Amino acid sequence: MLPPRSAARINSSAAYCQEPRSWICSGASLRQSAIVEDIDHKAPRGLDRALFQKLIAGEWIARHQNLLVIGPTGVGKSWIACALGHKACRDDRSVLYHRVPRLFDALALARGDGRYARLLKNLARADLLILDDWGLAPLTPEQARDLLEIIDDRHGRGSTSATSQLPVENGTK
C-alpha cells in the first residue's frame, strides 16, 4: 500500500491528465487560463484552422521555431498565445509568459540589484517564452540591447512567441 503522500501525488497526476487547466502551468505565470480545446473557430479572427492544428501539435517548439501572433485589439492574440502555452505545459515543456513592458521593467530592476544575468539565464532556459504586447511603445537603446540578449540566448535553443498589434511591416520602425 502506498503512503498517503504518494497516493495524493498519484491522484493529483490523474487529475492533471483529466483537467487541462491544471496547476502544472502555474510556474509559467500565464495571463489567461485559456486552453486550445476551447478555441472558437467561428470567431472572426482570420485564424487558419489547419495552421492552428499544427501549432497545437507543438512541433514548432521542438524545432525551436518562433511564432508571431498579430492583429488588432480584442481578437484574442494573448488568449491564443496562452492557450498554446498551456498546451506546451501539458506536453511537458517549460513555458514562461511575460508582458513586454513589464519584462523590460524587471530587467532594468535586475540590472540594478545584480540579478540581471540570472534573469536572462531563466529566460533562455524555457522551451517556450511568450512575449505579450510587443511594440506598445518604441524601444529605448537599453531595451533593444536587452531584447537582443534574450533572442540571442534563445536562438536555436528555445521557441519564442510574441503577440503584437503592429503589422509585420512596422517591425523595423
Buried (B, 14 or more C-beta within 10 A) or exposed (E): EEEEEEEEEEEEEEEBEEEBEBEBBEEBEBBBEBBBEEBEEEEEBEBEEEEBEEBBEBEBBEEBEBBBBBBEEEBBBBBBBBBBBBBBBBBEBBBBBBBBBEBBEBBBEBBEEEBBEEBBEEBBBBBBBBBBBBBEEEBEEEBEEBBEBBBEBBEEEBBBBBBBBEEEEEEEE
